[in-house]
Amino acid sequence: MFEITDTQKIGVGLAGFGISFLFLGVLLLFDKGLLAIGNLLFISGLACVIGPWRTLNFFFQRHKIKASASFLGGVFVVLMGWPLVGMILETYGFVLLFSGFLPVAINFLRRVPILGTLLNMPGISRVLDIIAGDSNRTTV
């Protein structure tokens, strides 16, 4: 196994709070204060979990520059006071940045006991197969 440091534990907490603030900001009709705090907490949590240099390397890879520009530009637009436009940019950048991780996350969530039952229902499963790009999936 590998050991999780205290900095990584703090990073998971920061990222969790960031996602919570982003969710509340969207739920409260794109409140720019909550969205700005959520963005800052999420990015700082990511930097604590994987380290600052790996975070910079992740965002500034040559093939991810369009996605990074969109995501970080969306964060900047939210901080400047245009929350709806910023969240659209961020969502586009987020999907492009983490599209490689999405199939892994979906397949992991399918193995979670209660959530897996819901995600393996016929209609939902078909949509997730399209998103994950795994049409020949075998269930264990």
Phi and psi in degrees as a GROMACS rama.xvg file:
@    title "Ramachandran Plot"
@    xaxis  label "Phi"
@    yaxis  label "Psi"
@TYPE xy
-118.393  153.494  PHE-2
-96.2691  138.049  GLU-3
-96.8606  125.843  ILE-4
-80.5536  167.818  THR-5
-64.468  -34.7647  ASP-6
-64.1979  -39.1382  THR-7
-68.2618  -36.9103  GLN-8
-63.1672  -43.5055  LYS-9
-63.3686  -39.8824  ILE-10
-61.6066  -40.7113  GLY-11
-63.4032  -40.8863  VAL-12
-63.78  -44.5276  GLY-13
-62.5675  -44.3588  LEU-14
-64.5457  -39.5155  ALA-15
-62.9576  -45.2977  GLY-16
-63.7815  -37.7258  PHE-17
-61.0293  -45.4861  GLY-18
-64.6902  -38.4271  ILE-19
-63.1537  -44.4194  SER-20
-65.2708  -38.6383  PHE-21
-63.1333  -43.3703  LEU-22
-61.9884  -45.3946  PHE-23
-64.9902  -37.933  LEU-24
-63.212  -39.6099  GLY-25
-71.454  -40.111  VAL-26
-63.6042  -34.3224  LEU-27
-94.2477  40.9542  LEU-28
58.3437  51.2798  LEU-29
58.2277  54.4277  PHE-30
-68.5264  118.004  ASP-31
-68.1511  -29.3347  LYS-32
-66.7633  -48.1414  GLY-33
-65.3009  -39.3101  LEU-34
-65.6901  -40.1756  LEU-35
-64.908  -45.413  ALA-36
-63.6952  -42.1047  ILE-37
-61.4244  -42.0916  GLY-38
-62.4805  -47.019  ASN-39
-64.4305  -40.8048  LEU-40
-67.4132  -41.0089  LEU-41
-63.7636  -46.7828  PHE-42
-67.5519  -40.3102  ILE-43
-68.738  -34.8313  SER-44
-65.4387  -40.5582  GLY-45
-62.4071  -41.3153  LEU-46
-66.0133  -34.6924  ALA-47
-72.2962  -35.469  CYS-48
-72.2195  -50.1187  VAL-49
-102.498  -4.27387  ILE-50
96.8377  149.901  GLY-51
-65.5597  -39.0374  PRO-52
-70.9377  -39.4936  TRP-53
-68.4572  -31.7533  ARG-54
-65.2127  -46.6483  THR-55
-62.2663  -41.7636  LEU-56
-64.0697  -35.6819  ASN-57
-65.377  -47.0815  PHE-58
-74.9113  -28.0723  PHE-59
-112.639  34.2108  PHE-60
-73.8522  148.943  GLN-61
-60.3495  -40.8854  ARG-62
-80.9906  -7.51088  HIS-63
-110.262  12.4362  LYS-64
-66.541  -35.8992  ILE-65
-65.2088  -43.9663  LYS-66
-67.0481  -41.7286  ALA-67
-65.8655  -40.8263  SER-68
-63.1621  -40.0496  ALA-69
-66.8908  -46.2224  SER-70
-65.3664  -51.9348  PHE-71
-69.6638  -31.4214  LEU-72
-65.2077  -38.1422  GLY-73
-63.8084  -40.259  GLY-74
-60.9277  -44.8195  VAL-75
-62.8816  -41.9533  PHE-76
-65.3624  -38.2633  VAL-77
-64.2601  -42.7472  VAL-78
-65.2731  -27.4523  LEU-79
-81.4704  -12.009  MET-80
112.542  13.7945  GLY-81
-115.227  76.9526  TRP-82
-66.4255  -38.2976  PRO-83
-67.1151  -47.6832  LEU-84
-64.1044  -41.2833  VAL-85
-63.8835  -40.4501  GLY-86
-70.4294  -32.1438  MET-87
-65.0057  -45.4598  ILE-88
-62.4719  -43.2123  LEU-89
-63.0888  -43.4733  GLU-90
-61.936  -43.8619  THR-91
-60.564  -47.2097  TYR-92
-65.3627  -38.6979  GLY-93
-63.3169  -43.7262  PHE-94
-63.4681  -42.7424  VAL-95
-66.8116  -40.3269  LEU-96
-66.8594  -44.4978  LEU-97
-104.957  16.2694  PHE-98
-65.7234  -29.0905  SER-99
-71.305  -26.7213  GLY-100
-87.4628  -18.8887  PHE-101
-59.6343  -45.8548  LEU-102
-60.9758  -36.8829  PRO-103
-65.1325  -43.5921  VAL-104
-65.3093  -42.1405  ALA-105
-64.8995  -44.0293  ILE-106
-66.7037  -32.2563  ASN-107
-66.9648  -45.2145  PHE-108
-65.3141  -26.5474  LEU-109
-69.0832  -19.2473  ARG-110
-95.1121  -3.65183  ARG-111
-74.9661  132.363  VAL-112
-49.7817  -62.3186  PRO-113
-80.2156  -42.9967  ILE-114
-64.6889  -35.7372  LEU-115
-61.7511  -36.8618  GLY-116
-63.0482  -42.0284  THR-117
-68.4783  -41.74  LEU-118
-72.5441  -18.6469  LEU-119
-93.893  7.63423  ASN-120
-67.5415  149.699  MET-121
-51.7606  -50.7248  PRO-122
-69.3085  -45.1811  GLY-123
-67.0071  -39.7142  ILE-124
-62.3567  -39.3091  SER-125
-63.6881  -43.486  ARG-126
-64.621  -43.0922  VAL-127
-67.3508  -32.9374  LEU-128
-63.8293  -37.9713  ASP-129
-67.5411  -44.0583  ILE-130
-65.3217  -44.2652  ILE-131
-76.752  -16.5579  ALA-132
71.9737  29.2315  GLY-133
-124.979  78.6741  ASP-134
-79.9631  -20.9826  SER-135
-104.705  42.357  ASN-136
-72.2308  139.199  ARG-137
-112.268  133.29  THR-138
-92.4467  134.298  THR-139
